[in-house]
Amino acid sequence: MLVGEGDFVAWRSKGTGTQLGPMGPFPATGRRMSITIIGMHRFENGKIAETWTSWDNVAALAQLGLMP
């Protein structure tokens, strides 16, 4: 989903995957996770100048069995 106004475009998406490699200090678990990601782009001269994103890291780590 995309919503834009002026120089900004906000978006929301869902990502799924299997952790096959290390993620920061956490070793690969081989488990799957599904997260919702939200973000915003700021455009300048027709190109993305800045991007901000956010997702629930604790929920993602819990799905991988790395958080209680």
Legacy VTK file of the C-alpha trace (Angstrom):
# vtk DataFile Version 3.0
C-alpha trace
ASCII
DATASET POLYDATA
POINTS 68 float
0.000 0.000 0.000
1.298 3.476 -0.893
0.060 6.915 0.138
1.728 10.048 -1.148
1.532 13.770 -0.598
3.995 16.426 -1.716
7.539 15.058 -1.527
6.589 12.146 0.742
5.348 8.596 0.115
4.342 6.358 3.033
4.126 2.600 2.590
3.235 -0.570 4.459
4.295 -4.073 3.497
4.604 -7.567 4.901
7.799 -9.571 4.776
8.277 -13.274 5.383
11.368 -15.399 5.356
13.546 -18.031 6.936
16.552 -16.996 9.009
19.373 -18.938 7.380
22.252 -16.709 8.458
23.234 -14.634 11.470
21.212 -11.510 12.256
23.352 -9.160 14.322
24.536 -11.113 17.363
21.968 -13.900 16.834
22.950 -17.137 15.066
20.822 -18.665 12.311
17.780 -20.526 13.638
16.292 -21.978 10.452
12.895 -20.691 11.649
10.408 -18.636 9.638
9.085 -15.234 10.585
6.548 -12.779 9.230
6.680 -9.040 9.982
4.809 -5.909 8.981
7.055 -3.049 7.906
6.063 0.606 7.609
8.138 3.316 6.021
8.319 6.712 4.425
10.386 8.037 1.527
11.183 11.685 0.920
11.822 12.564 -2.721
14.070 15.290 -4.081
14.559 15.951 -7.795
12.626 12.782 -8.645
14.851 10.500 -6.544
14.574 9.085 -3.033
16.558 11.417 -0.762
15.687 9.851 2.621
13.966 6.716 3.897
12.644 5.872 7.353
11.406 2.376 8.310
9.990 0.684 11.395
9.014 -2.829 12.431
8.533 -4.763 15.667
11.978 -6.255 16.342
10.900 -8.012 19.537
8.024 -9.807 17.757
10.391 -10.880 14.972
12.949 -12.241 17.456
10.203 -14.038 19.397
9.056 -15.798 16.191
12.639 -16.973 15.717
12.754 -18.316 19.281
15.362 -15.739 20.312
13.174 -13.829 22.801
10.819 -15.172 25.458
LINES 1 69
68 0 1 2 3 4 5 6 7 8 9 10 11 12 13 14 15 16 17 18 19 20 21 22 23 24 25 26 27 28 29 30 31 32 33 34 35 36 37 38 39 40 41 42 43 44 45 46 47 48 49 50 51 52 53 54 55 56 57 58 59 60 61 62 63 64 65 66 67
